[in-house]
């Protein structure tokens, strides 16, 4: 009989809970953690128990052993002093450039004053969550879409600052707020993707043009350096050639001043004349030749005569030049003496 009666009571209570829905279950779950007054109370670390005496706030129990009066004292609230992470539900927000975002986040808070957290607000977590959502919508309305991702850290700091100002009367402090997920409308996301692709193509084109420009500059610089080196080499070659010719002429001049120098010059002229005709015979060319081609001795004598005539003219000019300079010096000396 007793067992059947107990089963009947359990069945009726289960039916009652199911008919009234989950709020009753949640209420029973919230109330079930409140400890009963057993006179000697042991409060865990990082918890604060708010005690009421005859329905009025009496004191807050500290961690450790505490003594309560039966019937008169009752533990009304149990507050956790640990850091609490609250999931902020997803919400819609509009930016300053009229783009609708779907955003959610995580809020980290801690209770500093158990008395205010118990009597200052009915449901601290719900109040903080609603405040975080409204603050998020307000802060997002001040900035454009481009700055939402760029100023994410500043956005979190602004939300924490606003929440702390409002929750100070509740004895709760917000440690940090983190934006967890930001979802954009599909068309806006496609537009942003196209913008990113266009920006990457632009950067690629710029890099390509910079590469072509650098390559052309390098080629032009290489050609310039090659021309400079070639001109320097040609200059050195001409200088060396001139020095060689000068040295050859000096040696030739010294040789001609020798007793047999004129004979040697005649022999060299004859050899060059014969070599020239030998080269002419190797090609089919129409040439105008002098009538006395076979008279090598006459041609050599003519060349030697021209050389002697030039030598005499040069010597005469040298003598005249020296006499003119002497005359000028004599005139200058006479004028200075007369003065």
FENWO-V52284 format. One record per pair of residues at least 12 apart in sequence whose C-alpha atoms are under 10 Angstrom apart, sorted by the first residue. I is the first residue (numbers start at 1). J is the second residue. D is the distance in Angstrom with one decimal. If there is no record, write none. Layout:
<<I & J & D> <I & J & D>>
This chain:
<<31 & 76 & 9.5> <31 & 77 & 9.5> <33 & 77 & 9.6> <33 & 78 & 8.3> <34 & 49 & 9.1> <34 & 74 & 9.4> <34 & 75 & 6.7> <34 & 76 & 7.2> <34 & 77 & 7.1> <34 & 78 & 6.8> <35 & 49 & 9.2> <35 & 74 & 8.7> <35 & 75 & 6.6> <35 & 76 & 8.8> <35 & 77 & 9.4> <35 & 78 & 8.7> <36 & 70 & 9.7> <36 & 73 & 9.9> <36 & 74 & 7.4> <36 & 75 & 7.2> <36 & 76 & 9.8> <37 & 51 & 10.0> <37 & 67 & 9.3> <37 & 68 & 7.0> <37 & 69 & 7.9> <37 & 70 & 6.3> <37 & 71 & 7.7> <37 & 72 & 9.4> <37 & 73 & 7.2> <37 & 74 & 6.2> <37 & 75 & 7.1> <38 & 67 & 8.7> <38 & 68 & 7.6> <38 & 69 & 8.7> <38 & 70 & 7.1> <38 & 71 & 9.7> <38 & 74 & 9.8> <39 & 66 & 8.1> <39 & 67 & 5.5> <39 & 68 & 4.7> <39 & 69 & 5.9> <39 & 70 & 5.9> <39 & 71 & 9.4> <39 & 73 & 9.0> <40 & 65 & 6.9> <40 & 66 & 5.9> <40 & 67 & 4.8> <40 & 68 & 6.5> <40 & 69 & 9.0> <40 & 70 & 9.7> <41 & 61 & 9.0> <41 & 63 & 9.7> <41 & 64 & 8.0> <41 & 65 & 5.7> <41 & 66 & 5.0> <41 & 67 & 6.1> <41 & 68 & 7.3> <41 & 75 & 10.0> <42 & 61 & 9.2> <42 & 62 & 9.2> <42 & 63 & 7.2> <42 & 64 & 5.3> <42 & 65 & 4.6> <42 & 66 & 6.3> <42 & 67 & 8.9> <43 & 61 & 7.1> <43 & 62 & 6.7> <43 & 63 & 4.6> <43 & 64 & 5.1> <43 & 65 & 6.4> <43 & 66 & 7.5> <43 & 78 & 9.8> <44 & 62 & 8.6> <44 & 63 & 5.3> <44 & 64 & 6.5> <44 & 65 & 9.2> <44 & 80 & 9.8> <45 & 62 & 8.4> <45 & 63 & 5.1> <45 & 64 & 7.4> <45 & 80 & 9.2> <45 & 81 & 8.8> <45 & 82 & 9.7> <46 & 62 & 9.0> <46 & 63 & 7.1> <46 & 79 & 8.8> <46 & 80 & 6.2> <46 & 81 & 5.0> <46 & 82 & 6.2> <46 & 83 & 9.9> <47 & 61 & 8.7> <47 & 62 & 7.7> <47 & 63 & 6.7> <47 & 78 & 7.0> <47 & 79 & 5.8> <47 & 80 & 4.6> <47 & 81 & 5.5> <47 & 82 & 7.9> <47 & 114 & 9.3> <48 & 60 & 6.4> <48 & 61 & 6.0> <48 & 62 & 6.1> <48 & 63 & 7.2> <48 & 77 & 8.2> <48 & 78 & 5.9> <48 & 79 & 5.1> <48 & 80 & 6.4> <48 & 81 & 7.0> <48 & 111 & 9.8> <48 & 113 & 9.3> <48 & 114 & 6.6> <48 & 115 & 9.3> <49 & 61 & 5.1> <49 & 62 & 7.4> <49 & 63 & 8.7> <49 & 74 & 9.8> <49 & 75 & 6.4> <49 & 76 & 7.5> <49 & 77 & 5.9> <49 & 78 & 4.6> <49 & 79 & 6.3> <49 & 80 & 8.8> <49 & 114 & 8.1> <49 & 115 & 9.5> <50 & 62 & 9.5> <50 & 74 & 8.5> <50 & 75 & 5.8> <50 & 76 & 5.7> <50 & 77 & 5.0> <50 & 78 & 6.3> <50 & 79 & 7.8> <50 & 114 & 7.3> <50 & 115 & 7.1> <50 & 118 & 7.9> <51 & 68 & 8.9> <51 & 73 & 6.5> <51 & 74 & 5.5> <51 & 75 & 4.5> <51 & 76 & 5.6> <51 & 77 & 7.2> <51 & 78 & 9.1> <51 & 115 & 9.9> <52 & 72 & 8.2> <52 & 73 & 5.7> <52 & 74 & 5.4> <52 & 75 & 6.4> <52 & 76 & 6.2> <52 & 77 & 9.0> <53 & 68 & 9.5> <53 & 69 & 8.7> <53 & 70 & 9.9> <53 & 71 & 8.8> <53 & 72 & 5.4> <53 & 73 & 4.5> <53 & 74 & 6.4> <53 & 75 & 8.9> <53 & 76 & 9.6> <54 & 71 & 8.4> <54 & 72 & 5.4> <54 & 73 & 6.5> <54 & 74 & 7.9> <55 & 72 & 8.5> <55 & 73 & 8.4> <55 & 74 & 8.1> <55 & 76 & 8.9> <56 & 73 & 9.4> <56 & 74 & 9.7> <56 & 76 & 9.9> <57 & 73 & 9.6> <57 & 74 & 9.7> <57 & 75 & 9.9> <57 & 76 & 8.9> <57 & 115 & 8.8> <57 & 119 & 9.4> <58 & 73 & 8.3> <58 & 74 & 9.4> <58 & 75 & 9.9> <59 & 75 & 9.8> <59 & 115 & 8.7> <60 & 75 & 9.2> <60 & 77 & 9.4> <60 & 78 & 9.6> <60 & 79 & 10.0> <60 & 114 & 7.7> <60 & 115 & 7.6> <61 & 75 & 9.1> <61 & 78 & 9.7> <76 & 118 & 8.9> <77 & 114 & 8.7> <77 & 115 & 9.2> <77 & 117 & 9.5> <77 & 118 & 6.6> <77 & 119 & 9.5> <78 & 114 & 8.5> <78 & 118 & 8.6> <79 & 111 & 7.7> <79 & 112 & 9.9> <79 & 113 & 9.4> <79 & 114 & 6.2> <79 & 115 & 9.2> <79 & 117 & 8.0> <79 & 118 & 7.9> <80 & 110 & 8.3> <80 & 111 & 7.2> <80 & 112 & 9.7> <80 & 114 & 8.5> <81 & 109 & 9.7> <81 & 110 & 6.3> <81 & 111 & 5.5> <81 & 112 & 7.1> <81 & 113 & 9.0> <81 & 114 & 8.3> <81 & 172 & 10.0> <82 & 109 & 8.6> <82 & 110 & 6.2> <82 & 111 & 7.5> <82 & 112 & 9.7> <83 & 108 & 6.7> <83 & 109 & 5.7> <83 & 110 & 4.8> <83 & 111 & 7.8> <83 & 173 & 9.9> <83 & 174 & 9.5> <83 & 175 & 8.5> <84 & 107 & 8.1> <84 & 108 & 5.6> <84 & 109 & 5.3> <84 & 110 & 6.0> <84 & 111 & 8.7> <84 & 125 & 9.4> <84 & 174 & 9.6> <84 & 175 & 9.6> <85 & 106 & 6.7> <85 & 107 & 5.6> <85 & 108 & 4.6> <85 & 109 & 6.6> <85 & 110 & 8.9> <85 & 125 & 9.9> <85 & 175 & 9.9> <85 & 176 & 9.7> <85 & 177 & 9.6> <86 & 105 & 8.8> <86 & 106 & 5.8> <86 & 107 & 5.1> <86 & 108 & 6.3> <86 & 109 & 7.9> <86 & 125 & 7.5> <86 & 126 & 9.4> <86 & 128 & 9.0> <86 & 129 & 7.6> <86 & 177 & 9.7> <87 & 104 & 8.1> <87 & 105 & 6.4> <87 & 106 & 4.8> <87 & 107 & 6.4> <87 & 108 & 8.9> <87 & 125 & 9.9> <87 & 129 & 8.0> <87 & 180 & 9.6> <88 & 103 & 9.3> <88 & 104 & 5.9> <88 & 105 & 5.2> <88 & 106 & 5.5> <88 & 107 & 6.7> <88 & 126 & 9.7> <88 & 128 & 9.2> <88 & 129 & 5.9> <88 & 130 & 8.3> <88 & 132 & 7.5> <88 & 133 & 7.2> <88 & 177 & 9.6> <88 & 178 & 9.8> <88 & 179 & 9.3> <88 & 180 & 9.4> <89 & 103 & 8.3> <89 & 104 & 5.6> <89 & 105 & 7.2> <89 & 106 & 8.7> <89 & 129 & 8.1> <89 & 130 & 9.4> <89 & 132 & 9.8> <89 & 133 & 8.1> <90 & 102 & 6.5> <90 & 103 & 5.4> <90 & 104 & 4.3> <90 & 105 & 7.5> <90 & 133 & 8.7> <90 & 180 & 9.7> <90 & 181 & 8.7> <90 & 182 & 9.2> <90 & 183 & 9.8> <91 & 103 & 5.5> <91 & 104 & 6.3> <91 & 105 & 9.6> <91 & 133 & 7.3> <91 & 134 & 9.5> <91 & 136 & 9.2> <91 & 137 & 8.5> <91 & 182 & 9.9> <92 & 104 & 8.9> <92 & 133 & 9.4> <92 & 136 & 9.7> <92 & 137 & 7.7> <92 & 182 & 9.9> <92 & 183 & 9.5> <93 & 133 & 9.3> <93 & 134 & 9.4> <93 & 136 & 7.8> <93 & 137 & 5.2> <93 & 138 & 8.3> <93 & 139 & 9.4> <93 & 140 & 6.7> <93 & 141 & 7.4> <94 & 137 & 7.2> <94 & 138 & 9.0> <94 & 139 & 9.8> <94 & 140 & 6.7> <94 & 141 & 5.8> <94 & 142 & 9.3> <94 & 143 & 9.5> <94 & 144 & 9.1> <94 & 145 & 9.1> <95 & 137 & 8.4> <95 & 138 & 9.1> <95 & 139 & 8.7> <95 & 140 & 5.3> <95 & 141 & 4.4> <95 & 142 & 6.7> <95 & 143 & 6.0> <95 & 144 & 5.4> <95 & 145 & 6.2> <95 & 146 & 9.7> <95 & 147 & 9.7> <95 & 148 & 8.5> <96 & 139 & 9.7> <96 & 140 & 7.4> <96 & 141 & 5.0> <96 & 142 & 5.6> <96 & 143 & 5.3> <96 & 144 & 4.9> <96 & 145 & 7.6> <97 & 141 & 8.5> <97 & 142 & 9.2> <97 & 143 & 7.8> <97 & 144 & 5.4> <97 & 145 & 6.9> <97 & 146 & 9.5> <98 & 141 & 8.6> <98 & 144 & 8.2> <98 & 145 & 8.7> <99 & 141 & 9.6> <99 & 144 & 8.2> <99 & 145 & 6.9> <99 & 184 & 8.3> <99 & 185 & 8.3> <99 & 188 & 8.1> <100 & 140 & 10.0> <100 & 145 & 9.2> <100 & 183 & 9.1> <100 & 184 & 7.1> <100 & 185 & 7.1> <100 & 188 & 9.3> <101 & 137 & 9.7> <101 & 140 & 9.1> <101 & 145 & 8.9> <101 & 148 & 10.0> <101 & 182 & 6.8> <101 & 183 & 5.9> <101 & 184 & 5.3> <101 & 185 & 7.1> <101 & 188 & 10.0> <102 & 181 & 8.1> <102 & 182 & 5.8> <102 & 183 & 5.0> <102 & 184 & 6.5> <102 & 185 & 8.4> <103 & 133 & 9.4> <103 & 136 & 8.9> <103 & 137 & 9.4> <103 & 179 & 7.4> <103 & 180 & 7.6> <103 & 181 & 5.7> <103 & 182 & 4.6> <103 & 183 & 6.3> <103 & 184 & 8.9> <104 & 132 & 10.0> <104 & 133 & 8.5> <104 & 136 & 9.2> <104 & 178 & 8.8> <104 & 179 & 6.2> <104 & 180 & 5.8> <104 & 181 & 5.7> <104 & 182 & 6.9> <104 & 183 & 9.2> <105 & 132 & 9.1> <105 & 133 & 9.2> <105 & 136 & 9.6> <105 & 156 & 9.8> <105 & 177 & 7.1> <105 & 178 & 5.5> <105 & 179 & 4.2> <105 & 180 & 4.5> <105 & 181 & 6.7> <105 & 182 & 9.0> <106 & 129 & 9.5> <106 & 132 & 9.6> <106 & 176 & 8.6> <106 & 177 & 5.9> <106 & 178 & 5.4> <106 & 179 & 6.6> <106 & 180 & 6.6> <106 & 181 & 9.8> <107 & 125 & 10.0> <107 & 128 & 8.6> <107 & 129 & 7.9> <107 & 132 & 7.9> <107 & 160 & 8.9> <107 & 174 & 7.4> <107 & 175 & 8.0> <107 & 176 & 6.3> <107 & 177 & 4.7> <107 & 178 & 6.6> <107 & 179 & 8.8> <108 & 160 & 9.6> <108 & 173 & 8.9> <108 & 174 & 6.0> <108 & 175 & 5.5> <108 & 176 & 5.4> <108 & 177 & 6.2> <108 & 178 & 8.5> <109 & 125 & 9.3> <109 & 128 & 8.9> <109 & 160 & 9.8> <109 & 164 & 9.7> <109 & 172 & 7.0> <109 & 173 & 5.7> <109 & 174 & 4.3> <109 & 175 & 5.3> <109 & 176 & 7.3> <109 & 177 & 8.8> <110 & 171 & 8.8> <110 & 172 & 5.9> <110 & 173 & 5.6> <110 & 174 & 6.6> <110 & 175 & 7.2> <111 & 124 & 9.4> <111 & 170 & 8.7> <111 & 171 & 6.1> <111 & 172 & 4.5> <111 & 173 & 6.5> <111 & 174 & 8.9> <112 & 168 & 9.4> <112 & 170 & 9.0> <112 & 171 & 5.4> <112 & 172 & 5.6> <112 & 173 & 6.9> <113 & 168 & 9.5> <113 & 169 & 9.5> <113 & 170 & 7.8> <113 & 171 & 4.5> <113 & 172 & 6.9> <113 & 173 & 9.5> <114 & 170 & 8.9> <114 & 171 & 6.8> <114 & 172 & 8.7> <115 & 170 & 8.6> <115 & 171 & 7.6> <116 & 167 & 10.0> <116 & 168 & 9.1> <116 & 169 & 6.9> <116 & 170 & 5.0> <116 & 171 & 5.0> <116 & 172 & 8.2> <117 & 167 & 9.4> <117 & 168 & 9.8> <117 & 169 & 8.5> <117 & 170 & 5.0> <117 & 171 & 5.2> <117 & 172 & 6.7> <118 & 170 & 8.2> <118 & 171 & 8.8> <119 & 170 & 8.1> <119 & 171 & 9.7> <120 & 167 & 9.7> <120 & 169 & 6.9> <120 & 170 & 5.1> <120 & 171 & 7.9> <121 & 167 & 9.6> <121 & 169 & 8.8> <121 & 170 & 6.3> <121 & 171 & 9.5> <122 & 170 & 9.8> <124 & 167 & 9.0> <124 & 170 & 7.5> <124 & 171 & 9.4> <124 & 172 & 8.2> <125 & 172 & 9.8> <127 & 167 & 8.8> <127 & 170 & 9.6> <128 & 163 & 7.6> <128 & 164 & 9.7> <128 & 166 & 9.1> <128 & 167 & 7.5> <128 & 170 & 9.6> <128 & 172 & 8.9> <128 & 173 & 9.8> <128 & 174 & 8.8> <129 & 163 & 9.8> <131 & 159 & 9.4> <131 & 162 & 8.9> <131 & 163 & 6.7> <131 & 166 & 8.2> <131 & 167 & 8.9> <132 & 159 & 7.1> <132 & 160 & 8.4> <132 & 162 & 8.7> <132 & 163 & 6.7> <132 & 174 & 10.0> <132 & 177 & 8.6> <133 & 159 & 9.4> <134 & 159 & 9.7> <134 & 163 & 9.9> <135 & 158 & 8.9> <135 & 159 & 6.1> <135 & 160 & 9.1> <135 & 161 & 10.0> <135 & 162 & 7.2> <135 & 163 & 7.6> <136 & 155 & 8.4> <136 & 156 & 8.8> <136 & 158 & 9.1> <136 & 159 & 6.5> <136 & 160 & 9.9> <136 & 162 & 9.8> <136 & 179 & 9.5> <137 & 159 & 9.9> <138 & 159 & 9.3> <139 & 155 & 7.1> <139 & 156 & 9.4> <139 & 158 & 7.7> <139 & 159 & 7.4> <139 & 162 & 9.8> <140 & 155 & 8.1> <143 & 155 & 9.5> <145 & 184 & 9.7> <146 & 192 & 9.8> <148 & 182 & 9.3> <149 & 182 & 9.0> <152 & 178 & 8.9> <152 & 179 & 7.8> <153 & 177 & 9.5> <153 & 178 & 8.5> <153 & 179 & 9.0> <155 & 177 & 9.2> <155 & 178 & 9.3> <155 & 179 & 8.9> <156 & 176 & 7.4> <156 & 177 & 5.6> <156 & 178 & 6.2> <156 & 179 & 7.2> <157 & 175 & 9.8> <157 & 176 & 7.4> <157 & 177 & 7.4> <157 & 178 & 9.2> <158 & 177 & 9.4> <159 & 174 & 9.4> <159 & 176 & 8.6> <159 & 177 & 7.1> <159 & 178 & 9.5> <160 & 173 & 9.0> <160 & 174 & 6.1> <160 & 175 & 7.2> <160 & 176 & 5.9> <160 & 177 & 6.1> <160 & 178 & 9.5> <161 & 173 & 9.8> <161 & 174 & 8.2> <161 & 175 & 9.5> <161 & 176 & 9.2> <161 & 177 & 9.9> <162 & 174 & 9.5> <163 & 175 & 9.8> <163 & 176 & 9.8> <163 & 177 & 9.7> <164 & 176 & 10.0> <252 & 265 & 8.9> <262 & 304 & 7.9> <262 & 307 & 9.8> <262 & 308 & 9.7> <263 & 304 & 9.4> <265 & 300 & 9.3> <265 & 303 & 9.6> <265 & 304 & 8.0> <265 & 307 & 9.9> <266 & 297 & 9.1> <266 & 299 & 9.8> <266 & 300 & 6.1> <266 & 301 & 7.7> <266 & 303 & 8.1> <266 & 304 & 6.7> <267 & 300 & 8.3> <268 & 300 & 9.4> <269 & 296 & 9.7> <269 & 299 & 9.0> <269 & 300 & 6.4> <269 & 301 & 9.7> <269 & 303 & 7.8> <269 & 304 & 8.8> <270 & 296 & 6.8> <270 & 297 & 7.9> <270 & 299 & 8.2> <270 & 300 & 6.1> <270 & 301 & 9.7> <270 & 303 & 9.6> <271 & 296 & 9.8> <271 & 300 & 9.9> <273 & 293 & 9.9> <273 & 296 & 7.9> <273 & 299 & 8.8> <273 & 300 & 8.6> <274 & 296 & 8.3> <277 & 293 & 9.4>>
